[in-house]
Amino acid sequence: MKVGKKYAESVKSYEHSKAYDTAEAVNITLNTAKAKFDETIELHVRLGVDPARQTSRCAAFSSFPTAPARPRGCSL
């Protein structure tokens, strides 16, 4: 696959298989920015939440008086 010179140079500045902490990842991103516009960062986060569990649907509901009613089965 043919890529541009700036892209190829930026790719060399980090390891693909390494998981960076947030501060280090942001520094690498800022240092490799080559575009004349605001670039986008894609973030992947593993929250450890099981979407199949019924209680995970309750996270959007709070205990404030103005909050909507909780769905059936929520144990908050």
PQR file of N, CA, C, O and H, with PARSE charges and radii, in Angstrom:
ATOM      1  N   MET A   1       0.842  -1.176   0.000 -0.4000 1.5000
ATOM      2  CA  MET A   1       0.000   0.000   0.000 -0.0000 2.0000
ATOM      3  C   MET A   1       0.890   1.244   0.000  0.5500 1.7000
ATOM      4  O   MET A   1       1.819   1.354   0.801 -0.5500 1.4000
ATOM      5  N   LYS A   2       0.602   2.154  -0.887 -0.4000 1.5000
ATOM      6  CA  LYS A   2       1.393   3.366  -1.006 -0.0000 2.0000
ATOM      7  C   LYS A   2       0.828   4.427  -0.053  0.5500 1.7000
ATOM      8  O   LYS A   2      -0.376   4.682  -0.034 -0.5500 1.4000
ATOM      9  H   LYS A   2      -0.152   2.065  -1.538  0.4000 1.0000
ATOM     10  N   VAL A   3       1.717   5.035   0.733 -0.4000 1.5000
ATOM     11  CA  VAL A   3       1.308   6.087   1.669 -0.0000 2.0000
ATOM     12  C   VAL A   3       2.190   7.306   1.469  0.5500 1.7000
ATOM     13  O   VAL A   3       3.251   7.229   0.849 -0.5500 1.4000
ATOM     14  H   VAL A   3       2.695   4.827   0.718  0.4000 1.0000
ATOM     15  N   GLY A   4       1.737   8.430   2.004 -0.4000 1.5000
ATOM     16  CA  GLY A   4       2.485   9.673   1.865 -0.0000 2.0000
ATOM     17  C   GLY A   4       3.718   9.720   2.749  0.5500 1.7000
ATOM     18  O   GLY A   4       3.861   8.930   3.683 -0.5500 1.4000
ATOM     19  H   GLY A   4       0.876   8.492   2.508  0.4000 1.0000
ATOM     20  N   LYS A   5       4.616  10.666   2.438 -0.4000 1.5000
ATOM     21  CA  LYS A   5       5.864  10.808   3.196 -0.0000 2.0000
ATOM     22  C   LYS A   5       5.590  11.208   4.643  0.5500 1.7000
ATOM     23  O   LYS A   5       6.205  10.667   5.562 -0.5500 1.4000
ATOM     24  H   LYS A   5       4.500  11.307   1.680  0.4000 1.0000
ATOM     25  N   LYS A   6       4.679  12.143   4.850 -0.4000 1.5000
ATOM     26  CA  LYS A   6       4.386  12.608   6.208 -0.0000 2.0000
ATOM     27  C   LYS A   6       3.771  11.494   7.047  0.5500 1.7000
ATOM     28  O   LYS A   6       4.096  11.352   8.225 -0.5500 1.4000
ATOM     29  H   LYS A   6       4.179  12.583   4.104  0.4000 1.0000
ATOM     30  N   TYR A   7       2.889  10.711   6.451 -0.4000 1.5000
ATOM     31  CA  TYR A   7       2.270   9.591   7.165 -0.0000 2.0000
ATOM     32  C   TYR A   7       3.313   8.549   7.538  0.5500 1.7000
ATOM     33  O   TYR A   7       3.345   8.074   8.673 -0.5500 1.4000
ATOM     34  H   TYR A   7       2.625  10.827   5.494  0.4000 1.0000
ATOM     35  N   ALA A   8       4.150   8.201   6.602 -0.4000 1.5000
ATOM     36  CA  ALA A   8       5.185   7.195   6.854 -0.0000 2.0000
ATOM     37  C   ALA A   8       6.132   7.652   7.958  0.5500 1.7000
ATOM     38  O   ALA A   8       6.564   6.842   8.778 -0.5500 1.4000
ATOM     39  H   ALA A   8       4.124   8.587   5.680  0.4000 1.0000
ATOM     40  N   GLU A   9       6.454   8.936   7.987 -0.4000 1.5000
ATOM     41  CA  GLU A   9       7.324   9.486   9.034 -0.0000 2.0000
ATOM     42  C   GLU A   9       6.627   9.440  10.405  0.5500 1.7000
ATOM     43  O   GLU A   9       7.264   9.124  11.410 -0.5500 1.4000
ATOM     44  H   GLU A   9       6.103   9.595   7.321  0.4000 1.0000
ATOM     45  N   SER A  10       5.344   9.750  10.447 -0.4000 1.5000
ATOM     46  CA  SER A  10       4.594   9.743  11.704 -0.0000 2.0000
ATOM     47  C   SER A  10       4.443   8.340  12.265  0.5500 1.7000
ATOM     48  O   SER A  10       4.506   8.152  13.480 -0.5500 1.4000
ATOM     49  H   SER A  10       4.827  10.006   9.631  0.4000 1.0000
ATOM     50  N   VAL A  11       4.247   7.359  11.408 -0.4000 1.5000
ATOM     51  CA  VAL A  11       4.056   5.979  11.845 -0.0000 2.0000
ATOM     52  C   VAL A  11       5.304   5.436  12.531  0.5500 1.7000
ATOM     53  O   VAL A  11       5.198   4.594  13.422 -0.5500 1.4000
ATOM     54  H   VAL A  11       4.195   7.511  10.421  0.4000 1.0000
ATOM     55  N   LYS A  12       6.463   5.895  12.137 -0.4000 1.5000
ATOM     56  CA  LYS A  12       7.725   5.424  12.716 -0.0000 2.0000
ATOM     57  C   LYS A  12       7.925   5.909  14.156  0.5500 1.7000
ATOM     58  O   LYS A  12       8.786   5.381  14.861 -0.5500 1.4000
ATOM     59  H   LYS A  12       6.549   6.579  11.413  0.4000 1.0000
ATOM     60  N   SER A  13       7.157   6.893  14.605 -0.4000 1.5000
ATOM     61  CA  SER A  13       7.404   7.509  15.908 -0.0000 2.0000
ATOM     62  C   SER A  13       6.736   6.788  17.083  0.5500 1.7000
ATOM     63  O   SER A  13       6.885   7.216  18.228 -0.5500 1.4000
ATOM     64  H   SER A  13       6.458   7.322  14.033  0.4000 1.0000
ATOM     65  N   TYR A  14       6.013   5.714  16.822 -0.4000 1.5000
ATOM     66  CA  TYR A  14       5.382   4.967  17.919 -0.0000 2.0000
ATOM     67  C   TYR A  14       5.318   3.484  17.582  0.5500 1.7000
ATOM     68  O   TYR A  14       5.402   3.088  16.419 -0.5500 1.4000
ATOM     69  H   TYR A  14       5.892   5.366  15.892  0.4000 1.0000
ATOM     70  N   GLU A  15       5.166   2.666  18.640 -0.4000 1.5000
ATOM     71  CA  GLU A  15       5.037   1.213  18.464 -0.0000 2.0000
ATOM     72  C   GLU A  15       3.560   0.861  18.361  0.5500 1.7000
ATOM     73  O   GLU A  15       2.759   1.298  19.187 -0.5500 1.4000
ATOM     74  H   GLU A  15       5.098   2.988  19.584  0.4000 1.0000
ATOM     75  N   HIS A  16       3.200   0.089  17.371 -0.4000 1.5000
ATOM     76  CA  HIS A  16       1.798  -0.267  17.141 -0.0000 2.0000
ATOM     77  C   HIS A  16       1.251  -1.226  18.197  0.5500 1.7000
ATOM     78  O   HIS A  16       0.065  -1.173  18.524 -0.5500 1.4000
ATOM     79  H   HIS A  16       3.851  -0.266  16.700  0.4000 1.0000
ATOM     80  N   SER A  17       2.079  -2.079  18.717 -0.4000 1.5000
ATOM     81  CA  SER A  17       1.602  -3.100  19.652 -0.0000 2.0000
ATOM     82  C   SER A  17       1.613  -2.634  21.105  0.5500 1.7000
ATOM     83  O   SER A  17       1.106  -3.340  21.978 -0.5500 1.4000
ATOM     84  H   SER A  17       3.041  -2.122  18.451  0.4000 1.0000
ATOM     85  N   LYS A  18       2.170  -1.479  21.378 -0.4000 1.5000
ATOM     86  CA  LYS A  18       2.277  -0.990  22.748 -0.0000 2.0000
ATOM     87  C   LYS A  18       1.024  -0.206  23.142  0.5500 1.7000
ATOM     88  O   LYS A  18       0.476   0.547  22.337 -0.5500 1.4000
ATOM     89  H   LYS A  18       2.582  -0.906  20.669  0.4000 1.0000
ATOM     90  N   ALA A  19       0.577  -0.388  24.388 -0.4000 1.5000
ATOM     91  CA  ALA A  19      -0.540   0.391  24.923 -0.0000 2.0000
ATOM     92  C   ALA A  19       0.052   1.560  25.706  0.5500 1.7000
ATOM     93  O   ALA A  19       0.718   1.360  26.722 -0.5500 1.4000
ATOM     94  H   ALA A  19       1.022  -1.000  25.042  0.4000 1.0000
ATOM     95  N   TYR A  20      -0.191   2.766  25.236 -0.4000 1.5000
ATOM     96  CA  TYR A  20       0.363   3.966  25.865 -0.0000 2.0000
ATOM     97  C   TYR A  20      -0.598   4.510  26.913  0.5500 1.7000
ATOM     98  O   TYR A  20      -1.812   4.348  26.797 -0.5500 1.4000
ATOM     99  H   TYR A  20      -0.731   2.928  24.410  0.4000 1.0000
ATOM    100  N   ASP A  21      -0.043   5.160  27.942 -0.4000 1.5000
ATOM    101  CA  ASP A  21      -0.933   5.825  28.891 -0.0000 2.0000
ATOM    102  C   ASP A  21      -1.402   7.134  28.243  0.5500 1.7000
ATOM    103  O   ASP A  21      -0.851   7.558  27.227 -0.5500 1.4000
ATOM    104  H   ASP A  21       0.944   5.291  28.036  0.4000 1.0000
ATOM    105  N   THR A  22      -2.400   7.758  28.823 -0.4000 1.5000
ATOM    106  CA  THR A  22      -3.083   8.887  28.193 -0.0000 2.0000
ATOM    107  C   THR A  22      -2.145  10.043  27.878  0.5500 1.7000
ATOM    108  O   THR A  22      -2.140  10.542  26.753 -0.5500 1.4000
ATOM    109  H   THR A  22      -2.847   7.413  29.649  0.4000 1.0000
ATOM    110  N   ALA A  23      -1.362  10.470  28.837 -0.4000 1.5000
ATOM    111  CA  ALA A  23      -0.484  11.621  28.622 -0.0000 2.0000
ATOM    112  C   ALA A  23       0.534  11.361  27.514  0.5500 1.7000
ATOM    113  O   ALA A  23       0.795  12.230  26.682 -0.5500 1.4000
ATOM    114  H   ALA A  23      -1.366  10.064  29.751  0.4000 1.0000
ATOM    115  N   GLU A  24       1.098  10.172  27.513 -0.4000 1.5000
ATOM    116  CA  GLU A  24       2.083   9.825  26.495 -0.0000 2.0000
ATOM    117  C   GLU A  24       1.437   9.748  25.109  0.5500 1.7000
ATOM    118  O   GLU A  24       2.028  10.186  24.122 -0.5500 1.4000
ATOM    119  H   GLU A  24       0.885   9.466  28.190  0.4000 1.0000
ATOM    120  N   ALA A  25       0.242   9.201  25.036 -0.4000 1.5000
ATOM    121  CA  ALA A  25      -0.464   9.092  23.756 -0.0000 2.0000
ATOM    122  C   ALA A  25      -0.809  10.467  23.196  0.5500 1.7000
ATOM    123  O   ALA A  25      -0.691  10.696  21.992 -0.5500 1.4000
ATOM    124  H   ALA A  25      -0.239   8.845  25.837  0.4000 1.0000
ATOM    125  N   VAL A  26      -1.234  11.379  24.061 -0.4000 1.5000
ATOM    126  CA  VAL A  26      -1.560  12.731  23.601 -0.0000 2.0000
ATOM    127  C   VAL A  26      -0.311  13.437  23.101  0.5500 1.7000
ATOM    128  O   VAL A  26      -0.356  14.122  22.079 -0.5500 1.4000
ATOM    129  H   VAL A  26      -1.330  11.192  25.039  0.4000 1.0000
ATOM    130  N   ASN A  27       0.811  13.278  23.809 -0.4000 1.5000
ATOM    131  CA  ASN A  27       2.063  13.898  23.358 -0.0000 2.0000
ATOM    132  C   ASN A  27       2.495  13.365  22.001  0.5500 1.7000
ATOM    133  O   ASN A  27       2.928  14.141  21.149 -0.5500 1.4000
ATOM    134  H   ASN A  27       0.848  12.721  24.639  0.4000 1.0000
ATOM    135  N   ILE A  28       2.390  12.075  21.783 -0.4000 1.5000
ATOM    136  CA  ILE A  28       2.749  11.490  20.487 -0.0000 2.0000
ATOM    137  C   ILE A  28       1.829  12.036  19.403  0.5500 1.7000
ATOM    138  O   ILE A  28       2.278  12.367  18.305 -0.5500 1.4000
ATOM    139  H   ILE A  28       2.039  11.445  22.475  0.4000 1.0000
ATOM    140  N   THR A  29       0.549  12.127  19.716 -0.4000 1.5000
ATOM    141  CA  THR A  29      -0.418  12.630  18.740 -0.0000 2.0000
ATOM    142  C   THR A  29      -0.116  14.075  18.359  0.5500 1.7000
ATOM    143  O   THR A  29      -0.142  14.422  17.178 -0.5500 1.4000
ATOM    144  H   THR A  29       0.185  11.858  20.608  0.4000 1.0000
ATOM    145  N   LEU A  30       0.167  14.912  19.341 -0.4000 1.5000
ATOM    146  CA  LEU A  30       0.472  16.316  19.058 -0.0000 2.0000
ATOM    147  C   LEU A  30       1.773  16.476  18.288  0.5500 1.7000
ATOM    148  O   LEU A  30       1.889  17.358  17.437 -0.5500 1.4000
ATOM    149  H   LEU A  30       0.188  14.630  20.300  0.4000 1.0000
ATOM    150  N   ASN A  31       2.750  15.630  18.581 -0.4000 1.5000
ATOM    151  CA  ASN A  31       4.036  15.723  17.897 -0.0000 2.0000
ATOM    152  C   ASN A  31       3.991  15.200  16.467  0.5500 1.7000
ATOM    153  O   ASN A  31       4.810  15.603  15.641 -0.5500 1.4000
ATOM    154  H   ASN A  31       2.656  14.914  19.272  0.4000 1.0000
ATOM    155  N   THR A  32       3.060  14.320  16.161 -0.4000 1.5000
ATOM    156  CA  THR A  32       2.974  13.762  14.807 -0.0000 2.0000
ATOM    157  C   THR A  32       1.917  14.451  13.953  0.5500 1.7000
ATOM    158  O   THR A  32       1.694  14.043  12.814 -0.5500 1.4000
ATOM    159  H   THR A  32       2.394  13.993  16.831  0.4000 1.0000
ATOM    160  N   ALA A  33       1.269  15.473  14.470 -0.4000 1.5000
ATOM    161  CA  ALA A  33       0.231  16.195  13.712 -0.0000 2.0000
ATOM    162  C   ALA A  33       0.885  16.931  12.543  0.5500 1.7000
ATOM    163  O   ALA A  33       1.795  17.736  12.737 -0.5500 1.4000
ATOM    164  H   ALA A  33       1.450  15.804  15.395  0.4000 1.0000
ATOM    165  N   LYS A  34       0.428  16.655  11.366 -0.4000 1.5000
ATOM    166  CA  LYS A  34       1.014  17.258  10.165 -0.0000 2.0000
ATOM    167  C   LYS A  34      -0.006  18.051   9.349  0.5500 1.7000
ATOM    168  O   LYS A  34       0.380  18.803   8.455 -0.5500 1.4000
ATOM    169  H   LYS A  34      -0.311  16.000  11.208  0.4000 1.0000
ATOM    170  N   ALA A  35      -1.279  17.900   9.634 -0.4000 1.5000
ATOM    171  CA  ALA A  35      -2.320  18.525   8.819 -0.0000 2.0000
ATOM    172  C   ALA A  35      -2.472  20.002   9.156  0.5500 1.7000
ATOM    173  O   ALA A  35      -2.047  20.450  10.221 -0.5500 1.4000
ATOM    174  H   ALA A  35      -1.592  17.289  10.361  0.4000 1.0000
ATOM    175  N   LYS A  36      -3.070  20.746   8.257 -0.4000 1.5000
ATOM    176  CA  LYS A  36      -3.313  22.171   8.455 -0.0000 2.0000
ATOM    177  C   LYS A  36      -4.676  22.420   9.103  0.5500 1.7000
ATOM    178  O   LYS A  36      -5.127  23.564   9.169 -0.5500 1.4000
ATOM    179  H   LYS A  36      -3.415  20.383   7.391  0.4000 1.0000
ATOM    180  N   PHE A  37      -5.325  21.378   9.576 -0.4000 1.5000
ATOM    181  CA  PHE A  37      -6.631  21.487  10.216 -0.0000 2.0000
ATOM    182  C   PHE A  37      -6.589  20.724  11.532  0.5500 1.7000
ATOM    183  O   PHE A  37      -5.612  20.029  11.811 -0.5500 1.4000
ATOM    184  H   PHE A  37      -4.959  20.449   9.523  0.4000 1.0000
ATOM    185  N   ASP A  38      -7.630  20.844  12.339 -0.4000 1.5000
ATOM    186  CA  ASP A  38      -7.698  20.120  13.604 -0.0000 2.0000
ATOM    187  C   ASP A  38      -7.917  18.643  13.330  0.5500 1.7000
ATOM    188  O   ASP A  38      -8.930  18.255  12.747 -0.5500 1.4000
ATOM    189  H   ASP A  38      -8.424  21.408  12.112  0.4000 1.0000
ATOM    190  N   GLU A  39      -6.976  17.830  13.747 -0.4000 1.5000
ATOM    191  CA  GLU A  39      -7.073  16.395  13.530 -0.0000 2.0000
ATOM    192  C   GLU A  39      -7.922  15.746  14.621  0.5500 1.7000
ATOM    193  O   GLU A  39      -8.110  16.323  15.691 -0.5500 1.4000
ATOM    194  H   GLU A  39      -6.153  18.145  14.221  0.4000 1.0000
ATOM    195  N   THR A  40      -8.423  14.565  14.353 -0.4000 1.5000
ATOM    196  CA  THR A  40      -9.288  13.849  15.275 -0.0000 2.0000
ATOM    197  C   THR A  40      -8.530  12.712  15.944  0.5500 1.7000
ATOM    198  O   THR A  40      -7.685  12.063  15.328 -0.5500 1.4000
ATOM    199  H   THR A  40      -8.270  14.096  13.483  0.4000 1.0000
ATOM    200  N   ILE A  41      -8.845  12.480  17.219 -0.4000 1.5000
ATOM    201  CA  ILE A  41      -8.260  11.365  17.960 -0.0000 2.0000
ATOM    202  C   ILE A  41      -9.363  10.349  18.215  0.5500 1.7000
ATOM    203  O   ILE A  41     -10.444  10.700  18.687 -0.5500 1.4000
ATOM    204  H   ILE A  41      -9.532  13.007  17.720  0.4000 1.0000
ATOM    205  N   GLU A  42      -9.087   9.090  17.901 -0.4000 1.5000
ATOM    206  CA  GLU A  42     -10.049   8.020  18.173 -0.0000 2.0000
ATOM    207  C   GLU A  42      -9.607   7.299  19.435  0.5500 1.7000
ATOM    208  O   GLU A  42      -8.458   6.870  19.542 -0.5500 1.4000
ATOM    209  H   GLU A  42      -8.208   8.804  17.517  0.4000 1.0000
ATOM    210  N   LEU A  43     -10.515   7.166  20.386 -0.4000 1.5000
ATOM    211  CA  LEU A  43     -10.188   6.600  21.686 -0.0000 2.0000
ATOM    212  C   LEU A  43     -10.981   5.324  21.904  0.5500 1.7000
ATOM    213  O   LEU A  43     -12.197   5.304  21.718 -0.5500 1.4000
ATOM    214  H   LEU A  43     -11.448   7.514  20.299  0.4000 1.0000
ATOM    215  N   HIS A  44     -10.289   4.248  22.301 -0.4000 1.5000
ATOM    216  CA  HIS A  44     -10.934   2.979  22.619 -0.0000 2.0000
ATOM    217  C   HIS A  44     -10.762   2.725  24.107  0.5500 1.7000
ATOM    218  O   HIS A  44      -9.640   2.712  24.612 -0.5500 1.4000
ATOM    219  H   HIS A  44      -9.300   4.264  22.452  0.4000 1.0000
ATOM    220  N   VAL A  45     -11.875   2.520  24.812 -0.4000 1.5000
ATOM    221  CA  VAL A  45     -11.831   2.326  26.250 -0.0000 2.0000
ATOM    222  C   VAL A  45     -12.588   1.050  26.595  0.5500 1.7000
ATOM    223  O   VAL A  45     -13.724   0.858  26.162 -0.5500 1.4000
ATOM    224  H   VAL A  45     -12.786   2.530  24.401  0.4000 1.0000
ATOM    225  N   ARG A  46     -11.960   0.186  27.368 -0.4000 1.5000
ATOM    226  CA  ARG A  46     -12.633  -1.017  27.860 -0.0000 2.0000
ATOM    227  C   ARG A  46     -13.146  -0.722  29.257  0.5500 1.7000
ATOM    228  O   ARG A  46     -12.364  -0.595  30.199 -0.5500 1.4000
ATOM    229  H   ARG A  46     -11.037   0.342  27.720  0.4000 1.0000
ATOM    230  N   LEU A  47     -14.461  -0.614  29.391 -0.4000 1.5000
ATOM    231  CA  LEU A  47     -15.069  -0.246  30.661 -0.0000 2.0000
ATOM    232  C   LEU A  47     -15.370  -1.437  31.548  0.5500 1.7000
ATOM    233  O   LEU A  47     -15.612  -1.269  32.743 -0.5500 1.4000
ATOM    234  H   LEU A  47     -15.096  -0.718  28.626  0.4000 1.0000
ATOM    235  N   GLY A  48     -15.360  -2.623  30.996 -0.4000 1.5000
ATOM    236  CA  GLY A  48     -15.682  -3.798  31.781 -0.0000 2.0000
ATOM    237  C   GLY A  48     -17.167  -3.919  32.056  0.5500 1.7000
ATOM    238  O   GLY A  48     -17.566  -4.570  33.021 -0.5500 1.4000
ATOM    239  H   GLY A  48     -15.163  -2.760  30.025  0.4000 1.0000
ATOM    240  N   VAL A  49     -17.995  -3.301  31.220 -0.4000 1.5000
ATOM    241  CA  VAL A  49     -19.438  -3.339  31.381 -0.0000 2.0000
ATOM    242  C   VAL A  49     -20.006  -4.403  30.457  0.5500 1.7000
ATOM    243  O   VAL A  49     -19.684  -4.442  29.270 -0.5500 1.4000
ATOM    244  H   VAL A  49     -17.671  -2.772  30.436  0.4000 1.0000
ATOM    245  N   ASP A  50     -20.843  -5.256  31.000 -0.4000 1.5000
ATOM    246  CA  ASP A  50     -21.475  -6.297  30.203 -0.0000 2.0000
ATOM    247  C   ASP A  50     -22.813  -5.775  29.698  0.5500 1.7000
ATOM    248  O   ASP A  50     -23.736  -5.608  30.495 -0.5500 1.4000
ATOM    249  H   ASP A  50     -21.105  -5.225  31.964  0.4000 1.0000
ATOM    250  N   PRO A  51     -22.952  -5.511  28.391 -0.5600 1.5000
ATOM    251  CA  PRO A  51     -24.202  -4.962  27.879  0.2800 2.0000
ATOM    252  C   PRO A  51     -25.380  -5.931  27.990  0.5500 1.7000
ATOM    253  O   PRO A  51     -26.535  -5.518  27.889 -0.5500 1.4000
ATOM    254  N   ALA A  52     -25.094  -7.204  28.196 -0.4000 1.5000
ATOM    255  CA  ALA A  52     -26.173  -8.189  28.310 -0.0000 2.0000
ATOM    256  C   ALA A  52     -26.827  -8.157  29.690  0.5500 1.7000
ATOM    257  O   ALA A  52     -27.949  -8.639  29.851 -0.5500 1.4000
ATOM    258  H   ALA A  52     -24.155  -7.540  28.279  0.4000 1.0000
ATOM    259  N   ARG A  53     -26.148  -7.600  30.676 -0.4000 1.5000
ATOM    260  CA  ARG A  53     -26.703  -7.554  32.030 -0.0000 2.0000
ATOM    261  C   ARG A  53     -27.760  -6.478  32.118  0.5500 1.7000
ATOM    262  O   ARG A  53     -27.582  -5.381  31.589 -0.5500 1.4000
ATOM    263  H   ARG A  53     -25.237  -7.208  30.546  0.4000 1.0000
ATOM    264  N   GLN A  54     -28.832  -6.776  32.767 -0.4000 1.5000
ATOM    265  CA  GLN A  54     -29.955  -5.850  32.854 -0.0000 2.0000
ATOM    266  C   GLN A  54     -29.599  -4.606  33.663  0.5500 1.7000
ATOM    267  O   GLN A  54     -30.083  -3.520  33.344 -0.5500 1.4000
ATOM    268  H   GLN A  54     -28.977  -7.667  33.196  0.4000 1.0000
ATOM    269  N   THR A  55     -28.777  -4.727  34.690 -0.4000 1.5000
ATOM    270  CA  THR A  55     -28.463  -3.589  35.536 -0.0000 2.0000
ATOM    271  C   THR A  55     -27.614  -2.551  34.825  0.5500 1.7000
ATOM    272  O   THR A  55     -27.588  -1.399  35.256 -0.5500 1.4000
ATOM    273  H   THR A  55     -28.384  -5.609  34.949  0.4000 1.0000
ATOM    274  N   SER A  56     -26.904  -2.919  33.729 -0.4000 1.5000
ATOM    275  CA  SER A  56     -26.088  -1.940  33.035 -0.0000 2.0000
ATOM    276  C   SER A  56     -26.952  -0.897  32.331  0.5500 1.7000
ATOM    277  O   SER A  56     -26.460   0.190  32.029 -0.5500 1.4000
ATOM    278  H   SER A  56     -26.925  -3.856  33.379  0.4000 1.0000
ATOM    279  N   ARG A  57     -28.221  -1.193  32.062 -0.4000 1.5000
ATOM    280  CA  ARG A  57     -29.112  -0.211  31.464 -0.0000 2.0000
ATOM    281  C   ARG A  57     -29.484   0.876  32.452  0.5500 1.7000
ATOM    282  O   ARG A  57     -29.979   1.928  32.048 -0.5500 1.4000
ATOM    283  H   ARG A  57     -28.620  -2.077  32.308  0.4000 1.0000
ATOM    284  N   CYS A  58     -29.259   0.651  33.733 -0.4000 1.5000
ATOM    285  CA  CYS A  58     -29.644   1.603  34.764 -0.0000 2.0000
ATOM    286  C   CYS A  58     -28.639   2.730  34.904  0.5500 1.7000
ATOM    287  O   CYS A  58     -28.920   3.712  35.590 -0.5500 1.4000
ATOM    288  H   CYS A  58     -28.857  -0.203  34.062  0.4000 1.0000
ATOM    289  N   ALA A  59     -27.493   2.622  34.284 -0.4000 1.5000
ATOM    290  CA  ALA A  59     -26.437   3.612  34.477 -0.0000 2.0000
ATOM    291  C   ALA A  59     -26.851   5.000  34.008  0.5500 1.7000
ATOM    292  O   ALA A  59     -26.334   5.998  34.511 -0.5500 1.4000
ATOM    293  H   ALA A  59     -27.265   1.824  33.726  0.4000 1.0000
ATOM    294  N   ALA A  60     -27.764   5.082  33.062 -0.4000 1.5000
ATOM    295  CA  ALA A  60     -28.186   6.379  32.542 -0.0000 2.0000
ATOM    296  C   ALA A  60     -29.144   7.090  33.483  0.5500 1.7000
ATOM    297  O   ALA A  60     -29.448   8.264  33.272 -0.5500 1.4000
ATOM    298  H   ALA A  60     -28.184   4.271  32.653  0.4000 1.0000
ATOM    299  N   PHE A  61     -29.607   6.435  34.474 -0.4000 1.5000
ATOM    300  CA  PHE A  61     -30.583   7.024  35.382 -0.0000 2.0000
ATOM    301  C   PHE A  61     -29.910   7.406  36.691  0.5500 1.7000
ATOM    302  O   PHE A  61     -29.082   6.660  37.214 -0.5500 1.4000
ATOM    303  H   PHE A  61     -29.360   5.481  34.645  0.4000 1.0000
ATOM    304  N   SER A  62     -30.265   8.554  37.210 -0.4000 1.5000
ATOM    305  CA  SER A  62     -29.651   9.018  38.443 -0.0000 2.0000
ATOM    306  C   SER A  62     -30.694   9.107  39.552  0.5500 1.7000
ATOM    307  O   SER A  62     -31.869   8.811  39.336 -0.5500 1.4000
ATOM    308  H   SER A  62     -30.938   9.160  36.785  0.4000 1.0000
ATOM    309  N   SER A  63     -30.256   9.515  40.730 -0.4000 1.5000
ATOM    310  CA  SER A  63     -31.160   9.599  41.864 -0.0000 2.0000
ATOM    311  C   SER A  63     -31.689  11.019  42.062  0.5500 1.7000
ATOM    312  O   SER A  63     -32.281  11.306  43.102 -0.5500 1.4000
ATOM    313  H   SER A  63     -29.301   9.755  40.905  0.4000 1.0000
ATOM    314  N   PHE A  64     -31.492  11.908  41.097 -0.4000 1.5000
ATOM    315  CA  PHE A  64     -32.014  13.260  41.221 -0.0000 2.0000
ATOM    316  C   PHE A  64     -33.535  13.256  41.090  0.5500 1.7000
ATOM    317  O   PHE A  64     -34.096  12.417  40.386 -0.5500 1.4000
ATOM    318  H   PHE A  64     -31.011  11.675  40.252  0.4000 1.0000
ATOM    319  N   PRO A  65     -34.205  14.197  41.769 -0.5600 1.5000
ATOM    320  CA  PRO A  65     -35.667  14.228  41.705  0.2800 2.0000
ATOM    321  C   PRO A  65     -36.205  14.464  40.297  0.5500 1.7000
ATOM    322  O   PRO A  65     -37.319  14.043  39.986 -0.5500 1.4000
ATOM    323  N   THR A  66     -35.429  15.132  39.441 -0.4000 1.5000
ATOM    324  CA  THR A  66     -35.907  15.429  38.089 -0.0000 2.0000
ATOM    325  C   THR A  66     -35.574  14.334  37.091  0.5500 1.7000
ATOM    326  O   THR A  66     -35.935  14.434  35.918 -0.5500 1.4000
ATOM    327  H   THR A  66     -34.523  15.474  39.693  0.4000 1.0000
ATOM    328  N   ALA A  67     -34.892  13.294  37.543 -0.4000 1.5000
ATOM    329  CA  ALA A  67     -34.492  12.208  36.645 -0.0000 2.0000
ATOM    330  C   ALA A  67     -35.708  11.391  36.242  0.5500 1.7000
ATOM    331  O   ALA A  67     -36.667  11.284  37.006 -0.5500 1.4000
ATOM    332  H   ALA A  67     -34.599  13.213  38.496  0.4000 1.0000
ATOM    333  N   PRO A  68     -35.675  10.805  35.029 -0.5600 1.5000
ATOM    334  CA  PRO A  68     -36.786   9.960  34.603  0.2800 2.0000
ATOM    335  C   PRO A  68     -36.868   8.696  35.468  0.5500 1.7000
ATOM    336  O   PRO A  68     -35.907   8.320  36.140 -0.5500 1.4000
ATOM    337  N   ALA A  69     -38.007   8.071  35.433 -0.4000 1.5000
ATOM    338  CA  ALA A  69     -38.198   6.851  36.226 -0.0000 2.0000
ATOM    339  C   ALA A  69     -37.260   5.756  35.729  0.5500 1.7000
ATOM    340  O   ALA A  69     -36.993   5.640  34.533 -0.5500 1.4000
ATOM    341  H   ALA A  69     -38.788   8.376  34.888  0.4000 1.0000
ATOM    342  N   ARG A  70     -36.773   4.966  36.663 -0.4000 1.5000
ATOM    343  CA  ARG A  70     -35.869   3.861  36.313 -0.0000 2.0000
ATOM    344  C   ARG A  70     -36.647   2.727  35.691  0.5500 1.7000
ATOM    345  O   ARG A  70     -37.794   2.483  36.066 -0.5500 1.4000
ATOM    346  H   ARG A  70     -36.990   5.061  37.635  0.4000 1.0000
ATOM    347  N   PRO A  71     -36.039   2.025  34.737 -0.5600 1.5000
ATOM    348  CA  PRO A  71     -36.699   0.866  34.157  0.2800 2.0000
ATOM    349  C   PRO A  71     -36.837  -0.255  35.178  0.5500 1.7000
ATOM    350  O   PRO A  71     -36.111  -0.309  36.170 -0.5500 1.4000
ATOM    351  N   ARG A  72     -37.761  -1.123  34.917 -0.4000 1.5000
ATOM    352  CA  ARG A  72     -38.010  -2.245  35.815 -0.0000 2.0000
ATOM    353  C   ARG A  72     -36.762  -3.122  35.933  0.5500 1.7000
ATOM    354  O   ARG A  72     -36.119  -3.424  34.928 -0.5500 1.4000
ATOM    355  H   ARG A  72     -38.351  -1.079  34.111  0.4000 1.0000
ATOM    356  N   GLY A  73     -36.422  -3.526  37.143 -0.4000 1.5000
ATOM    357  CA  GLY A  73     -35.281  -4.396  37.353 -0.0000 2.0000
ATOM    358  C   GLY A  73     -34.013  -3.679  37.738  0.5500 1.7000
ATOM    359  O   GLY A  73     -33.004  -4.331  38.007 -0.5500 1.4000
ATOM    360  H   GLY A  73     -36.944  -3.280  37.960  0.4000 1.0000
ATOM    361  N   CYS A  74     -34.025  -2.336  37.775 -0.4000 1.5000
ATOM    362  CA  CYS A  74     -32.839  -1.590  38.163 -0.0000 2.0000
ATOM    363  C   CYS A  74     -32.730  -1.585  39.668  0.5500 1.7000
ATOM    364  O   CYS A  74     -33.709  -1.329  40.368 -0.5500 1.4000
ATOM    365  H   CYS A  74     -34.845  -1.807  37.556  0.4000 1.0000
ATOM    366  N   SER A  75     -31.544  -1.867  40.170 -0.4000 1.5000
ATOM    367  CA  SER A  75     -31.370  -1.948  41.607 -0.0000 2.0000
ATOM    368  C   SER A  75     -30.483  -0.826  42.134  0.5500 1.7000
ATOM    369  O   SER A  75     -29.656  -1.059  43.016 -0.5500 1.4000
ATOM    370  H   SER A  75     -30.748  -2.075  39.601  0.4000 1.0000
ATOM    371  N   LEU A  76     -30.638   0.368  41.616 -0.4000 1.5000
ATOM    372  CA  LEU A  76     -29.823   1.506  42.091 -0.0000 2.0000
ATOM    373  C   LEU A  76     -30.467   2.167  43.276  0.5500 1.7000
ATOM    374  O   LEU A  76     -29.929   3.137  43.810 -0.5500 1.4000
ATOM    375  H   LEU A  76     -31.309   0.558  40.900  0.4000 1.0000
TER
END
